[in-house]
C-alpha cells in the first residue's frame, strides 16, 4: 500500500507522497500551571503522536531551556518509548534550530509540517514563520496550541493564517492527510479519532475560539 498523501496535493490513492513531519513545540513539565488549558494541548499532542506512528510521520520535538523549564511532559513519552527523528533543546524561540534544520536539509527539499505546542504567539509563531520563509508548507493545529494568556491565541492564529500557514484542527488534518477511506491506515486512524473524541471536543470548545 502506498504511503498516505501530502495533504494539499490531492492525488489518487495510488499516487501518494510522504506524510509531513509532526512538530511538538516545547510541551514541558514546568509550564503546567502557566499555560491556558494546557491539558488540552497535551491531549492533542498525544493524539498526533499516535497518529504519527500510524501514518509514519517523523516527529521533531523541542524543549525551551530544558535545564530551567524541565523535560517534555511525561505523557508524551518522547523521553522514553516514542522515537523522535530529532528532540532538541534550545534557547531560540523558533524550533528552526541546527538539529532540526539539519534533519530537513537531509530531505529532498521543501516539506509540509504540522505544529502543536506552546506558546502560540511566540515559539509556535516564530517556528511557522521560519518554515514559511524557507518555502515549507505549514499546518498549525488550533486544538493543539495555547499560550499563558488565552487572548494571545486567536490573535496569533489569525496572523499565521494571513502569513500563509494553514490553520486547521487535528481531526481535519488527519483526514486530509489520508484523503481516501481506501488507504491501509484509515481503520487505525478512524479508531484513534473515535478513542480521542471527548478530548478533541473539549479542546475544540476551548482552544478554537478564533
Secondary structure, DSSP 8 states (H G I E B T S, - for coil): ------TTT---TTS-----EEEEE--BGGGTTTSTTHHHHHHHHHHHHHHHHHHT--EEEEEESHHHH-SB-GGG-TTTTS--SEEEEESSSSS--HHHHHHHHTSSS--EEEEEEE-IIIIIHHHHHHHHHTT-EEEEEEEEEE-SSHHHHHHHHHHHHHHT-EEE-HHHHHHHHH--TTSTTHHHHHHHHHHTHHHHHHHHHHH---
